[in-house]
Amino acid sequence: MRMSEFWRLMDDEFGASYSRMLASTHVLHALDDLTVEQALAAHRRPRDVWEALCDDMNVPPERRLGVDLPVRDNPKES
């Protein structure tokens, strides 16, 4: 997972403002009691950070992949 994907999932699930606040304050006990931001800064895999946060926040499995994005038309095929 790329960092851009991580932040898209955060914003999809928690909203842009709350996701930033959550990242700076929520302690992930499964990741050595680091906040989300600290875990990412310590080069923890974004997927591992996301999964730990989802577990803590009781995000159901069906929402852990984020909102489905619309399929974009390929202008070369038109």
C-alpha positions as CSV (number, residue, x, y, z in Angstrom):
1,M,0.0,0.0,0.0
2,R,1.3,3.5,-0.9
3,M,1.0,6.4,1.5
4,S,-1.5,8.1,-0.9
5,E,-3.7,5.0,-0.7
6,F,-3.4,5.0,3.1
7,W,-4.5,8.6,3.4
8,R,-7.4,8.0,0.9
9,L,-8.6,5.1,3.1
10,M,-8.3,7.3,6.2
11,D,-10.3,10.1,4.6
12,D,-12.9,7.7,3.2
13,E,-13.5,6.1,6.5
14,F,-13.1,8.9,9.0
15,G,-13.3,12.2,7.0
16,A,-10.4,14.5,6.1
17,S,-10.4,16.5,9.3
18,Y,-11.0,13.6,11.8
19,S,-8.5,11.3,10.1
20,R,-5.6,13.8,10.6
21,M,-6.6,14.3,14.3
22,L,-6.9,10.5,14.8
23,A,-3.5,10.0,13.1
24,S,-1.8,12.4,15.5
25,T,-3.5,11.2,18.7
26,H,-4.6,7.6,18.5
27,V,-2.1,5.1,20.1
28,L,-1.9,1.8,18.4
29,H,-1.1,-0.8,21.1
30,A,-0.5,-3.5,18.5
31,L,2.3,-1.3,17.1
32,D,4.4,-0.7,20.2
33,D,2.1,2.1,21.5
34,L,2.9,4.5,18.7
35,T,0.4,6.9,17.2
36,V,-0.5,6.4,13.6
37,E,1.9,9.3,12.6
38,Q,4.7,7.9,14.7
39,A,4.3,4.4,13.2
40,L,4.4,5.7,9.7
41,A,7.5,7.9,10.5
42,A,9.1,4.8,12.0
43,H,8.7,3.2,8.5
44,R,6.0,0.7,9.6
45,R,4.2,-0.6,6.5
46,P,1.1,1.6,5.8
47,R,-1.0,-1.6,5.4
48,D,0.0,-2.7,8.9
49,V,-0.8,0.7,10.4
50,W,-4.2,0.7,8.6
51,E,-5.1,-2.8,9.8
52,A,-4.1,-2.0,13.4
53,L,-6.2,1.2,13.3
54,C,-9.2,-0.6,11.7
55,D,-9.0,-3.3,14.5
56,D,-8.9,-0.6,17.2
57,M,-11.7,1.4,15.7
58,N,-13.9,-1.6,14.8
59,V,-14.0,-0.9,11.1
60,P,-15.8,-3.8,9.6
61,P,-13.9,-5.9,7.0
62,E,-16.2,-4.8,4.1
63,R,-15.1,-1.2,4.7
64,R,-11.4,-1.7,5.0
65,L,-10.8,-1.4,1.3
66,G,-12.3,2.0,1.1
67,V,-15.0,3.5,-1.2
68,D,-15.2,2.1,-4.7
69,L,-13.8,4.5,-7.2
70,P,-15.6,5.1,-10.4
71,V,-14.0,3.5,-13.5
72,R,-12.5,6.2,-15.7
73,D,-13.0,6.2,-19.4
74,N,-9.8,5.7,-21.4
75,P,-9.7,8.6,-23.8
76,K,-7.4,6.5,-26.2
77,E,-10.3,4.1,-26.7
78,S,-12.8,6.8,-27.9
